[in-house]
């Protein structure tokens, strides 16, 4: 285990985990870009932050699914949707692990190899259905790089249990009381490592 923190952001569904993570990522990216500019580095050639984001899909104001997105390339794939016909259904959504394996896994692998900070959003009920995704996350966690993850609060999947037990993990829960200040606390924890 390395010295760089593995920050896990957890909370109840719709508590704002992804919003907190997005704020932290934007703060870190701005800071790293300013630093690179002050040193005269070519920003187009730098890959500070990489990994995978998960975003909800809505139709007429109703949540109908989730997509995963490669932070670096913007490539997207629908990993869960009410209209996906799949034997694998969770919370009323059909799951398509192919999208996760074609978009999310390569995004994590790229971040592991090429980026300063790894982002994985969300390690939860849908994503852990892909063994390829689980192995990509385990592999990324072995890198001594700052890592920010969002974690399903109640999942008992072995991957999430292992993340919670790591000596280099800090698991922080988003609540209505701390939601506004938590990004700054996480930024400080991440900042202390580089």
Protein Blocks (a to p, Z undefined) as FASTA:
>chain_A
ZZbdcddddddehilpmmmmmmmmmmmmmmmmmmmmmnopafklpcfbgcdddddddeeh
iafbdcdddfklopacdfbdfklccfbdgehiacdfklmmmmmmmmmmmmmmmmmbdcdd
dddfklmmpmklmmmmmmmmmpccdddddddfklccfklmmmmmpmkbccddddfklmmm
mmmmmmmmmmmmZZ
